[in-house]
């Protein structure tokens, strides 16, 4: 039960804190310009700051375990793959991950797995 609770907790963090910021960054930097709309740079900067705070929490957690919910890869980690892909490749914000030692190692680990390439 404790392991499931940890997974559920990190799924909530991903949904309400990580993904929310990434989604809005992608809209502002990628989608809106393709629709002919102007990017709101101050808004993007505020989103980047919020996301940085979330990534600091992740880095602290990942300094204590290999994965968000412990020492095994779980859905809590895998659910981050799409957002991390958009953030690092499409939005060109790899620096947010690279600035944090444990986030960087975690991102490399989960994104380099054979199963993640299939997805």
C-alpha positions as CSV (number, residue, x, y, z in Angstrom):
1,X,0.0,0.0,0.0
2,X,2.8,2.4,0.8
3,X,4.4,1.9,-2.6
4,X,1.1,2.5,-4.4
5,X,0.6,5.6,-2.3
6,X,4.0,7.0,-3.4
7,X,3.2,6.3,-7.1
8,X,-0.1,8.0,-6.7
9,X,1.5,11.0,-5.0
10,X,4.0,11.5,-7.8
11,X,1.4,11.0,-10.5
12,X,-0.5,13.9,-8.9
13,X,2.7,16.0,-8.8
14,X,3.3,15.2,-12.5
15,X,-0.3,16.1,-13.4
16,X,-0.8,19.3,-11.4
17,X,2.7,20.8,-11.2
18,X,5.0,19.4,-13.9
19,X,2.7,18.8,-16.8
20,X,0.7,21.9,-16.3
21,X,3.8,24.1,-16.7
22,X,5.2,22.0,-19.6
23,X,1.8,22.2,-21.4
24,X,1.6,25.9,-21.2
25,X,5.3,26.4,-22.3
26,X,4.7,24.2,-25.3
27,X,1.5,26.2,-26.2
28,X,3.4,29.5,-25.9
29,X,6.6,28.5,-27.7
30,X,5.5,26.0,-30.3
31,X,1.7,26.0,-30.9
32,X,0.8,29.6,-30.7
33,X,3.5,30.8,-33.2
34,X,2.3,28.2,-35.7
35,X,-1.1,29.7,-35.4
36,X,0.2,33.2,-36.0
37,X,-0.1,34.3,-32.4
38,X,2.6,36.1,-30.4
39,X,4.4,34.3,-27.7
40,X,3.9,35.9,-24.2
41,X,7.6,35.8,-23.1
42,X,7.0,37.2,-19.6
43,X,4.4,34.4,-19.1
44,X,6.9,31.8,-20.4
45,X,9.5,33.1,-18.0
46,X,7.0,32.8,-15.1
47,X,6.2,29.2,-16.2
48,X,9.9,28.4,-16.4
49,X,10.4,29.7,-12.9
50,X,7.5,27.6,-11.6
51,X,8.8,24.5,-13.4
52,X,12.3,25.1,-12.0
53,X,10.8,25.0,-8.5
54,X,9.1,21.7,-9.3
55,X,12.4,20.3,-10.8
56,X,14.2,21.3,-7.6
57,X,11.8,19.2,-5.7
58,X,12.4,16.3,-8.1
59,X,16.1,16.7,-7.8
60,X,15.9,16.5,-4.0
61,X,13.7,13.4,-4.2
62,X,16.0,11.7,-6.8
63,X,19.0,12.4,-4.6
64,X,17.5,9.8,-2.2
65,X,16.2,7.2,-4.7
66,X,16.7,6.2,-8.3
67,X,13.1,6.9,-9.3
68,X,10.4,9.2,-8.0
69,X,8.5,6.5,-6.1
70,X,11.5,4.6,-4.9
71,X,14.1,2.3,-6.3
72,X,12.0,0.8,-9.1
73,X,10.7,2.3,-12.3
74,X,7.0,3.0,-12.1
75,X,4.2,4.7,-14.0
76,X,5.1,7.8,-12.0
77,X,8.3,8.0,-13.9
78,X,7.0,6.9,-17.3
79,X,4.2,9.5,-17.3
80,X,6.9,12.2,-17.5
81,X,8.3,10.9,-20.8
82,X,6.0,12.9,-23.1
83,X,6.4,16.1,-21.2
84,X,10.2,15.7,-20.9
85,X,10.3,15.1,-24.7
86,X,8.4,18.2,-25.5
87,X,10.3,20.3,-23.0
88,X,13.8,19.2,-24.0
89,X,13.4,18.7,-27.7
90,X,10.6,20.9,-29.0
91,X,10.8,23.8,-26.5
92,X,14.6,23.6,-26.4
93,X,14.7,23.8,-22.6
94,X,17.1,21.0,-21.9
95,X,19.0,23.4,-19.7
96,X,16.3,23.0,-17.0
97,X,17.1,19.3,-16.7
98,X,20.8,19.6,-17.2
99,X,21.1,22.1,-14.3
100,X,20.1,19.4,-11.8
101,X,22.4,16.5,-11.4
102,X,19.8,13.9,-10.3
103,X,17.1,15.1,-12.7
104,X,19.6,14.8,-15.5
105,X,20.5,11.2,-14.6
106,X,16.9,10.2,-14.1
107,X,15.8,11.7,-17.4
108,X,18.6,10.0,-19.2
109,X,17.8,6.7,-17.5
110,X,14.1,6.7,-18.2
111,X,14.3,8.1,-21.7
112,X,17.1,5.7,-22.9
113,X,15.2,2.5,-22.1
114,X,14.2,0.3,-25.0
115,X,10.6,0.4,-23.9
116,X,10.5,4.3,-23.9
117,X,11.8,4.3,-27.5
118,X,8.9,2.1,-28.5
119,X,6.5,4.5,-27.0
